[in-house]
Amino acid sequence: MIATIPAISYQYLVMLPALSEPVALPPGRSVRLERVHQPPGTPVPEPFVHFHGPAELVFLEQGTGSFISEAGEWAFAPGSVLYAPGMAIHDFAFAPSERRWTLVQFDPLAIDPALPALPLTVCAATPDAPAAQRLALLLEWLSASLAAGDPETQVRVILEALLLALKGAFGANDAREAGPSAVLSPFRPLLQHWERFPGKPLDLAEAASLCALSPSYFSRRFTKTFGSGFVTYQTRLRLQQAARMLATGDLSVSQIGYRTGFHSHAYFSQVYRAVFGVSPSAHRKMLLKG
């Protein structure tokens, strides 16, 4: 580990509670991109053990530190690319210096399943110079497409090209042995259910049973871990899935509502409007402009 980095390791993940970071992709979008610059003298961010639904890529341009996760620990430096799959517990420990990076967060369920899969665990890589140039060009292309408000289908093509370019870089990295996750482990069956059956929401008793917990204990622990009640969290997740389908598919609004577990078109429209401030039909027109 780099000498100027605080002496922490991934083992501390099991001692500190992981928090569900409220990462919200733009409604109907599969990806968001943010460029971050913290000038010299900016206080080093405090450790923040966290996880979130979207997968995350960090492209380091300046700064050194340590990337910590359930799967192990990596030192990073300018040129490093860091990857955390959705719901993976991770953290960043930066050294006190100027820091600059590009953050890309994306919905892994929106990616073409025919594409070669990215690693299933947290990992890091340092691409060689030709690969780094290709990645920089694709990042600029993705940033410009998002800024221009291009249609979601076009944005996803660029995102998938970026992921394909990264596959080769990560493929040379050996997977680290996964460490324990005392925080998310009880909820893994529920997370897997949501991933496999997006149109089959569960009630509290079913979710608790799936996780082999009593309903009352499940409810308390879920709220503490995810920062939201179970019903609220699941509803928001279904609406994000519906927004993505509105932007990327040809199904009718009522079909999308049904496929995300809303069997009443009127109720689906009511809940959708309450969260996004616009009806599903109007939102589709907004998302597909371009």
N, C-alpha and C positions, 0 to 999 in steps of 0.2 A: 504494500500500500504506500502511496505517496506520503512523505514524512509530514507535510503540512496539513494533512487531513485529520480531523478528529478521530481518535482511536475508537471507532464503533464497528461492529460487524453485523452480519445478517442475523446472528443469534439474538440480538436485542429485539428483533421483530416479535419474538414469542413473549417478550416481557412488557412491551408497550402495546396498548390497544390500537389496532388498525382502524382508520376512519374511512367511511365511504365518502370520497370526494365528489361533490355534486357537479360532475362533468356533463353538460348538456350540449349535444351536437345541435347545430341549427336545425330546426324542424324540417324533416324531409331530406336532410343532407346526411351523407354517409361519412363525411370527413370535415374537420376544421383544422386550420393551420394558424399558428401564432409565432411571431418572431419576438424573442425576449432578449433585452440587453440590460445588464446590471453593471454600471460603470465602476471603476476603481473606488474603493471606499464605501461602496454599498454594503450594508450589513449582510453577513452570510445568512441565508435562510435557516431557520431552526429545523431540526429533524421533524419530518411529518410522515409517519408511516401510514400509507393510504392504499386504496384500491378504487377502481371505477369500472363501469361497464365497457366503455370504449377501449380498444387497444391503443397503445401509445408508442410513438417513435420520437426519440430526441436526437437531433443532429447537432453535435457540439462544434462550435466554431472557436470559442475561447473559453478557458477555464479548465481546472483540473478537479478531481474529486473521486468519490467512490459511489458506485451504483450498487445498492443493497437490496436483496430480495429473499424470498423463500428459497430460491434456487441457487443461491450463492452470492458472491460479491466480486465486483470487477472494478479495477482502477480505470478512470477515463481521463482523456486529454483531448485537445483539439483534434478533430478528425474522427473521433469516436461516434458510433451510432448505437444507441441504447434502445432496447425493445422490451415492452411489457405487454403480454396478452391481456385481454379483458379479464377483470376480477383478480388479477395477480397482485399480491401484496408487494409493495416496493417503496423505496425511498432514495433520496439523493443527499450525499454529504459533500458539500462544496468546500474547496480551499478558499481562503480569503484573497481573492484577486478579481480582476475584471472577468465577467461571465457573459457569454453570448451563445444563444442556441436557437434552433427552430424546432418547434413542437408540432407534431402531427398526431391527431387523435382521430380514430376511425372506428366505424361499426364493423366488427369482423363478420357479422351475419350478412352484410351487404356485398361481400366480395364473392366473385364468381367461384363456386365450389370446384370448378374444373381446374382452377389455378393451383400450382404447387403450393402446399401449405407452408406458412411460416412456422417457426418453432413453437412448440406448445408451452414452453417455459420462458421465463425471463432470460435474456442473453444480451451480449454486447459484441461489437466487432469494430475493426478499424480497416475500412476498405482501402485498397491500393489506389494510386493516383488516377488511373483511367476510370475505375469504378466510382471514385469520389467525384470526378467531373460529370459523369453521367447522372449521378444522384443530384448534384447541384442543379443541373439543367432541368431535371424532372421536378425538383422542388420549386424552381422559378416558374415553370409551366403550370404546376398545380396552384401556386399562389395567385398567378395572374388569372387563371380560370375561375377561381373562387371569387376574386375581387370583381371580375366582370359579370358575375351572376350567371355563368354558363349553366345550361341544363344539367341536372344531376347525372344523366347518363354519360355526358361528356366528361364531367369531373371524375366519375368512377373509372373511366378508361385510363386517365392519367394516374390515379391512385394505384390501380392494378399494375400499371407499368412500373411505378415506383417500387411496389412490393416485389415484383418479379426481379427487378434489379438488385434488391436487397437479399433475395433468397440465396444468391451465390455467395454473398459476403458472410451471411450467418451460417451457411452450410458447412463452413470449415471450422466452426466452433464446436468444441465438445460440450455437451450438456452437463451442467453441474448437478451434483446430487441434490435433490430437493430436500429442504429442511422442513420442519413441522410447521403447521399453520393452525395454531390453537383458536384463531379467531374465525376463519371462514370454513374450516373443516366441517362443522355441523350442518352448514348450508349448502355443501357441494351437491347433494342430491336435488335440491330445489333449483340451483343454478343450472344444472344439467337438464332438468325438466323444462325450464323456460327456454333453453337453447333448442331443445329437440321438438317441443310442442308449443310454439308461440300462441296458437289459437285455443289452448286448453288451460285457462286460468284455474287456479286452485282456491278453495276457501281456506280459512285459517286452520281448521281442523285437519284438512287434507295435507296442507303444507307441513304442519307440525308432525303428522304421522310419517310423512315422507322422510323427515329429518330425525325420526325416532325421538321426538321431544314431546312433552306435554304442551297443549295449546297455550297455557298461561306463561310457561317458561320460554317457549318459542317466541311468543309475542314480545316479551320483555327483551330477550336477547337480540331479536331481529332489529328492534327499534334502536337499541344501543349500538349495534354494529353498523347498520345502514343509515342511521340518522333520520329514519322515516318509518311510519307504521307500515305493516305488511301490505294492507289493502291499497294504501296510497302509492306505495312503491310499485306494486305490480300493475296498477292501473296506468301509471306514468310510463312504465316500460312498454305496455301494450300500445299506448298512444304513439310512442316514438316509433314502434314497428309499423303502425298504420301510416304515419307520416312518411316513412321511407317508402312504403308500398305505393302511396299516392304519387310520389315523385318518380318512381322507377318502373311502374307496371301499368298494364292496361285494364286491370280489374275495375269494376264499378265501385263506387263508394260503399254501397251496401255489401258487396262481396268482400271488400277489404275489412269492413266492420265485423263481418261474420268470421273471417279468417283470423282475426285478432281477438275473438272471443266475445264480441258484442252482438248479441242475437236480436237486438232491437235497433233498427236504423235510427229511430228518433233519439234513443238514449245515447247511441254512439255519437251522433251529431251534437247533442247537448254537452256531453263530457268533453268532446274534442274542442268545441268552442270555448268551454270554460278554461281549458288549459292553454290553447294557442290563440284565443281571441278572435278566431275566424272559423267559419264552417269548413268541413272537409272539402267540399266542392270548390269553394273559393280559394282554399289553401292550395289545392292541386294546380289551379290556374297560375297562382303566384310562383309555385315551385317549378313549373314547367316553362316559365317564360324564357325567352332567349331566342 
